Amino acid sequence: MGKALTSRLKTATGKGGSFDIAMAGKWALNFFVIGIIAVLGSIVFHYLCGFGMHYFMDALAGYRPHHRPVSTTCYPRQPPNLTGIYY
């Protein structure tokens, strides 16, 4: 494993230690494609989790959690004073 990695690193930098722009472009393209696949996979995972919660919790078990409004805070909703602090 060590020899293969060393040989790849030497190939990437060239014999004189210079930077090979073609190899860098290939790696950058690979990183970009992997990133796009990861983003799409996370989006699919998010929607499948929502579908699973709906199907298993609502359709099979009949459980519908009570949703609180988004603006719920620890403090009662009052207009702020001059300093902007709620009390």
Secondary structure in CASP SS format (residue, H / E / C, confidence):
PFRMAT SS
TARGET T0000
AUTHOR 0000-0000-0000
METHOD secondary structure of the structure
MODEL  1
M C 1.00
G H 1.00
K H 1.00
A H 1.00
L H 1.00
T H 1.00
S H 1.00
R H 1.00
L H 1.00
K H 1.00
T H 1.00
A H 1.00
T H 1.00
G C 1.00
K C 1.00
G C 1.00
G C 1.00
S C 1.00
F C 1.00
D C 1.00
I H 1.00
A H 1.00
M H 1.00
A H 1.00
G H 1.00
K H 1.00
W H 1.00
A H 1.00
L H 1.00
N H 1.00
F H 1.00
F H 1.00
V H 1.00
I H 1.00
G H 1.00
I H 1.00
I H 1.00
A H 1.00
V H 1.00
L H 1.00
G H 1.00
S H 1.00
I H 1.00
V H 1.00
F H 1.00
H H 1.00
Y H 1.00
L H 1.00
C H 1.00
G H 1.00
F H 1.00
G H 1.00
M H 1.00
H H 1.00
Y H 1.00
F H 1.00
M H 1.00
D H 1.00
A H 1.00
L H 1.00
A C 1.00
G C 1.00
Y C 1.00
R C 1.00
P C 1.00
H C 1.00
H C 1.00
R C 1.00
P C 1.00
V C 1.00
S C 1.00
T C 1.00
T C 1.00
C C 1.00
Y C 1.00
P C 1.00
R C 1.00
Q C 1.00
P C 1.00
P C 1.00
N C 1.00
L C 1.00
T C 1.00
G C 1.00
I C 1.00
Y C 1.00
Y C 1.00
END
